[in-house]
Amino acid sequence: MNKKVAIFIVILLAMTLFMPFVAVASGTEASVNHAAESAAAIDHAVTPALHGASAAGHVNLGAELPLWAAIPFAGILLSIALFPLFAPNFWHHHYPKVSLAWALLFAVPFLFAYQGTALYEILHIYIIDYIPFIILLGGLFTVSGGILIRGTLKGSPAVNCMILIIGTVLASWIGTTGAAMVLIRPLLRSVAWRKHKVHTIVFFIFLVCNIGGALTPLGDPPLFLGFLHGVPFFWTLKAIPAMVFVSIILLAIYFIIDSFYYRKEDLSAINATEKEPLKIEGMHNFIYLGGIVGAVLFSGLAKMGNINIFGVHQAMQNLVKDAAIIIIAILSMKTTRKALREDNQFSWEPIKEVAFLFAGIFMTIIPALAILKAGEHGALGLLVKTADKPAHYFWLSGILSSFLDNAPTYLSYFNTALGKFFPGQTELAAVPQLCSAVQIPGREAFRYSDYLLAISLGSVFMGANTYIGNAPNFMVKSIAEESGVAMPSFFGYMFKYSIPYLVVTFIIVTFVFF
């Protein structure tokens, strides 16, 4: 594409988005009466940090923003889906610029129209969500990259299934990212000699990067958010029946598919390789993984008060957690032999790709989340209003978690359920009731906990539906491609794998559990 044409398209898109933002802002309460009142209101919102309060209190963004405000978000998702397919070389070298372009395309008109309110929302999502998100992923990535499992693995269906089972079990206790980073390279070495291996990596994403994280708040960020908001740590063990049910179905499907392809392989390729006994090196990094798990638990249990960062109130225990994870990651790098990481084919590219792309995703996701959090008063009000049964919450939280960040999606439907059943009650009083197995008056077929379980399972399970549903998905894809595995495109992953295998399984889950 000609550079001038590309610049023209960007400017045209910017103008298209910019003008409606101005129109929306001009209709807000802060600017309807007099110019002087408008100026005063805007001046008050411009510097929320000075007032020590959220600028969101001045403008109800979720109720005001139209659905098309999420166009840049759709744009970055389509870029992730299409550029690697149609312009792989361009994408490989310029994906940070593409992410930045979409972020600016939203941020510039948003800041112009809403000024202080917009600044607060941007600071909030990066300080509260993005930075801790990247620190946790980076810490787990760094530490797990120092654990090397050596040895000759046959790459047979039985061996690969065993790796998937171990990873699925580990995911709830060291996190989906930790389990994925520890086991993805041994799995890649196991199937390195095989021609047909893409399906193995895809099912690894299904099970280890997502389904396996459903049992504890350590497993997946949505459940950790629930823990921070008062859901007991071991409450999520209620997901064991559904998690085991889905895992058995997917493992059975995988074993059948892998057995079919295994019979087509040239077995002399593995027989010709030199046999090496299994052993684990860098085992001290398991202590570091335990330290990260401890830091996460600490942040959920300790109460150390808040600190004001540019008007955004961040809990001190979260800062302690982030600092601890950074220190642990540095210690892992210092105490692990460089040769071990080289043998493990460790590189920073996968975490860099996640960091750059999710920086754009977190910026452009702001209007989508605001609309979702507005519930029945937002542009998706009809969708929220139709959510009545646990099955509805399972699918709505799941579908949105497939394309939005699953942690805030969980929190949005968590709050929707609290407002639906316990209007006017404080979170402290309402959450224990939502966790209870008490039957709902007028809905004797359902218990309050059915709704919370549906939200939990939908948010965790359906993060596997797309590459962007959960951060480890993208990291595993990137590592596999670095190892020479031709992973399917964004849509190829969905239409060839997640829709026929996952979605059909989730339909069965709906009838069995909800």
Disulfide bonds with the S-S distance in Angstrom:
none
